[in-house]
Amino acid sequence: MPSLLPGKWEVPEVFRARLGDRPGRQRIMKADGHLLVILHRPPAHDAVDREGVFFWRSPKGEWVSTERGSGIAAMTAHFEEWRDILAALEEKLQGTPNADTCFSILQHTAPLLRTMRHTQHAMQEAREAVPEDRAILLMRDKAVDLERTLELLHTDTQHAMEFMIAKQAEEQSKRSMELVATGHRLNLLVALFLPLTAIGSIFGMNFIHGMEAWSAPATFWMLTIGAFLTGLVLLLVLTFRKR
């Protein structure tokens, strides 16, 4: 089975034996003064497999990696890649936030945060394995800082999403109250003019009701004022019952 480590690396065979066909979890291996640090590239939110990167420290303190660059600078470039992704996500959040933007950021930061937490643990193990190497200390500190920044970004995005949800719910509640108030006002208007409408409908029908001879204007005004007063009483009853 081909090894994930470059064939030209003169690492202990136990390293190659302990590696499968995939990088596996982020961790370190140490044997005979050699140190192998296995990390992951920044994952996409829809990625299932993780792409591994390998950093080998020889007993002489020399570093090589599967990344471009030489020495510890390759690991520095690896963490700078994380820093660039974080800067892009922070800039995206600082724009005009909306539900789609926040959801997209959360989808991205969730796997990034999990991966960086494991990266920080692996770098802490490397620090404990070779405490005299200051470069490992600095890289561990970078991982801690990135984890903290990712956690803050993830939390801020969650808060922004929750705020938008709460604000939308508040606006919907206001609109519902406005609709209720409008409906109530319409009901009061109906109650006010209902008797007048009923009387007008009754006397507008073509049947004998015995009041055909009442053609005086006073009759019209009497019925109109009576219907209006009846509607006003009904309006007052409905208003005070609501209170």
C-alpha positions in Angstrom: 0.0 0.0 0.0 1.5 3.4 -0.9 2.3 5.6 2.0 0.9 9.1 2.5 4.4 10.3 3.4 6.8 11.2 0.6 9.1 8.3 -0.2 12.3 10.5 0.2 11.5 11.2 3.8 13.8 9.3 6.1 11.3 8.8 8.8 11.0 5.8 11.2 9.0 3.0 9.5 6.6 3.0 12.5 5.2 6.3 11.1 4.4 4.7 7.8 3.0 1.6 9.4 0.7 3.6 11.6 -0.7 5.6 8.7 -3.6 4.2 6.7 -4.8 5.2 3.3 -6.3 8.4 4.9 -4.7 10.9 7.2 -7.2 10.2 10.0 -7.5 12.5 12.9 -5.1 15.3 13.7 -2.4 14.1 15.9 1.4 13.6 16.3 3.7 10.7 16.1 7.1 10.5 17.9 9.8 7.9 17.6 13.6 7.9 17.9 13.7 11.7 18.2 11.5 12.2 15.1 8.3 14.1 15.3 5.5 13.9 12.7 2.6 16.4 13.0 -0.6 15.5 11.1 -2.9 18.4 10.5 -5.9 19.1 8.2 -6.4 21.7 5.6 -9.3 24.2 6.2 -12.4 22.2 5.2 -15.3 23.4 3.1 -18.8 23.3 4.7 -20.0 20.5 2.4 -16.8 18.4 2.5 -16.9 15.0 4.1 -13.3 13.9 3.9 -10.4 15.9 5.3 -7.3 16.6 3.4 -4.2 16.0 5.5 -0.9 17.9 5.6 2.2 16.5 7.2 5.1 18.2 9.0 8.2 16.2 9.9 10.8 17.4 12.4 14.1 15.4 12.3 16.2 14.8 15.4 18.4 17.7 14.2 15.5 20.1 14.5 15.0 20.5 10.8 11.5 20.7 9.4 10.0 19.5 6.1 6.4 19.2 5.0 4.1 18.2 2.2 3.2 21.8 1.8 5.0 24.3 -0.4 7.8 26.1 1.4 10.7 24.9 3.5 11.2 24.5 7.2 8.8 25.9 9.8 7.7 28.5 7.2 5.5 25.9 5.6 3.5 25.5 8.8 3.3 29.3 9.2 1.9 29.4 5.7 -0.6 26.7 6.6 -2.0 28.8 9.5 -1.9 32.0 7.3 -4.3 30.1 5.0 -6.7 29.8 7.9 -6.2 33.5 8.7 -7.2 34.5 5.2 -10.4 32.4 5.3 -11.3 34.0 8.7 -10.7 37.5 7.4 -13.0 36.8 4.4 -15.8 35.5 6.7 -15.5 38.4 9.1 -15.7 40.8 6.2 -18.8 39.0 4.9 -20.5 39.3 8.3 -19.6 43.0 8.6 -21.4 43.8 5.4 -25.2 43.8 5.2 -26.2 40.8 7.3 -29.2 38.8 6.4 -30.5 35.3 7.1 -28.8 33.8 4.0 -25.5 35.4 4.8 -25.5 34.3 8.5 -26.6 30.8 7.6 -23.8 30.5 5.0 -21.2 31.7 7.6 -22.5 29.3 10.2 -22.3 26.4 7.7 -18.6 27.3 7.1 -17.5 28.2 10.6 -18.9 25.0 12.2 -16.5 22.5 10.4 -13.7 25.1 10.6 -14.1 25.4 14.4 -14.2 21.7 14.9 -11.0 21.2 12.8 -9.1 24.1 14.5 -9.9 22.7 17.9 -8.3 19.4 16.9 -5.4 21.3 15.4 -4.9 23.2 18.6 -4.9 19.9 20.5 -2.4 18.4 18.1 -0.1 21.4 18.4 -0.3 21.2 22.2 0.8 17.5 22.0 3.7 18.6 19.8 4.6 21.3 22.2 4.7 18.8 25.1 6.6 16.3 23.0 9.4 18.8 22.1 9.3 21.5 24.7 12.6 23.0 23.7 11.5 23.9 20.2 10.3 27.5 20.4 8.9 27.3 16.8 6.3 24.7 18.0 5.3 27.0 20.8 4.7 29.9 18.4 2.7 27.6 16.1 0.7 26.4 19.0 -0.1 29.9 20.0 -1.3 30.6 16.4 -3.6 27.7 16.6 -5.0 28.9 20.0 -5.6 32.4 18.5 -7.3 31.0 15.4 -9.5 28.8 17.5 -10.6 31.7 19.7 -11.2 33.9 16.7 -13.3 31.2 15.0 -15.3 30.7 18.2 -16.0 34.4 18.5 -17.0 34.6 14.8 -19.3 31.6 15.1 -20.9 33.0 18.3 -21.4 36.5 16.8 -23.0 35.0 13.7 -25.4 33.0 15.9 -26.3 36.1 17.8 -26.9 38.0 14.6 -29.1 35.3 13.4 -31.1 35.1 16.6 -31.5 38.9 16.6 -32.9 38.9 13.1 -35.3 36.1 14.1 -36.4 38.0 17.1 -36.8 41.3 15.2 -38.8 39.5 12.5 -41.0 37.9 15.1 -41.5 41.4 16.8 -42.5 42.9 13.4 -44.9 40.1 12.7 -46.4 40.6 16.1 -46.8 44.4 15.5 -48.5 43.7 12.2 -50.8 41.2 13.8 -51.8 43.7 16.4 -52.4 46.3 13.7 -54.6 43.9 11.8 -56.6 43.1 15.0 -57.0 46.9 15.7 -58.1 47.5 12.1 -60.6 44.7 12.3 -62.0 46.0 15.5 -62.4 49.5 14.0 -64.2 47.9 11.1 -66.5 46.0 13.4 -67.3 49.2 15.3 -68.2 50.9 12.0 -70.4 48.0 11.0 -72.1 48.1 14.4 -72.7 51.8 14.1 -74.4 51.6 10.6 -76.0 48.2 10.9 -79.4 49.4 12.2 -79.5 52.1 9.5 -78.6 49.6 6.8 -81.2 47.2 8.0 -84.0 49.8 8.0 -82.9 51.0 4.6 -83.0 47.5 3.3 -86.4 46.8 4.8 -88.1 49.9 3.5 -86.4 49.5 0.1 -88.3 46.2 -0.5 -91.5 46.3 -2.6 -94.2 45.1 -0.2 -97.1 46.7 1.6 -96.1 47.6 5.2 -98.7 50.1 6.1 -96.4 53.1 6.2 -96.7 54.1 2.5 -98.9 57.1 3.6 -96.2 58.4 5.9 -94.6 60.6 3.3 -93.7 63.5 5.6 -90.0 64.4 5.8 -90.2 64.0 9.6 -90.9 60.3 9.2 -87.6 59.9 7.2 -85.6 61.8 9.7 -87.2 60.0 12.7 -86.3 56.6 11.3 -82.8 57.7 10.3 -82.0 59.3 13.7 -83.5 56.3 15.5 -81.5 53.8 13.5 -78.3 55.9 14.1 -78.9 56.2 17.8 -79.5 52.4 18.0 -76.2 51.9 16.2 -74.5 54.3 18.5 -75.8 52.4 21.6 -74.5 49.2 20.0 -71.2 50.8 19.4 -70.9 52.0 23.0 -71.8 48.6 24.3 -69.1 46.9 22.2 -66.5 49.5 23.2 -67.1 49.2 26.9 -67.3 45.4 26.8 -63.8 45.3 25.3 -62.4 47.4 28.1 
